[in-house]
């Protein structure tokens, strides 16, 4: 696939790195020539220096033959104009744009083909807000991923010594669960190494466990790996930017929410937009302020400013002062890997959250949902099965008959409204939504090919 990426920032460079490893022809456009040269030294991509929305720049990037344009510059206006130019002058088949300003997003009619012809709209702030909401809903979770319109979820959690299943093999799981509950452990990471689980696999303390279950059964499964504390009631947010404001708005009807914002004018604006959230003006790393506002009684502290260092320091301070769980927004991937520990429970990378949404619209093979895992090293994929046994390698076959790529596991199937956990004799039917865990991203092309429909397959 010929893909042009506009913007060589953190999201643009991350998506270029992901796609360049998958036999795509990638060209990235940016006004910063030094950044482009650094990227070209690390990746097998073409680079073009210039203004992203100018027709001449787009022609140099190969827009006339491009299959896909992904506009990820820091300017919403540039992204919108670039999609308009690609549509009007070059008839580019697919156009994806990142739009951040809520004033634009509040008017979806702007993005119809006759106005701003954008096929896929990506809002990182909205995606991150939804991601953190799910983490708050399940306090023991490190990652929560929706599939089949929320009917099933893949959850990552850390195994604690007090979990009933810890120290036992996975074959004991059905005996631990109620008769009407089924679940599947899709993957285990132990000492940063992926383990493809089977019935003899023993859960050990500190294992990072990914399990799939119907959404209604998630709390029951969580109890197998750790003792669950009280549900979250008190939440403190550090940062009143777009993410902080939208997250507070979504939470304040169900939780007691406090928000700290350093800029007085912004704090006053946020306070006017919210109903019951208490908005405070101050430094989120001010020990006296945190103490006065009862940080030792806070269930979840979320650091959501635009400053990675401020987020890390305030999170570590909040944890030391008694906050039960801290969630930290970190833009630099290297920082996220370093700080996720006993001091910071969950490091959220906006890039990884956004990349999953982008990949969903780029991949082939009827993939309808993709989640990036383990800093992009693995993926969880929802794919719809099309065709019949004559034209498909999957439809009408038992799972044990399907030639899955190494490191790939089918966790479950959603058929209509029914969530079915995968077993060796489960038969895949046409139009099933199959949920896979792929621990080796180099195998993604093989997964796409496996689920594609051939004109004639014998």
LINHU-V102464 format. One line per field, one symbol per residue. phi: phi as a letter, one per 20 degrees, with the letter a starting at -180 (. if undefined). Layout:
# LINHU-V102464
phi=???
This chain:
# LINHU-V102464
phi=.ecddeodfffgffffffffedmdedcddaeefffffffffecececcerffefgfffffenffdfebddecffdgffffffffffffeclffccdcecdffffffcfffdfgfdcfdfcdddgffffgfffgffffcgeedbccecllnfccdcdbefdfefgefndfffeggfeegfedcbceeacdclmdfcefcfefefdgmfeddcdbfgfeggffgffdafeefffcdcdddodfgfgffffffeffdceddcdcfeffffffffffdedfedderefdeffffffemffdefcddecfedgffffffffffffepffbcdceceegffgffefbfecfcdddgfffffgfffgedfenmfdbccecllnfcbdcdceedncgfdcecfmdfgfeeeffgmdceeacdcmdeddffcgdfeedgmfeeddddecffeggffgffefdegbcd
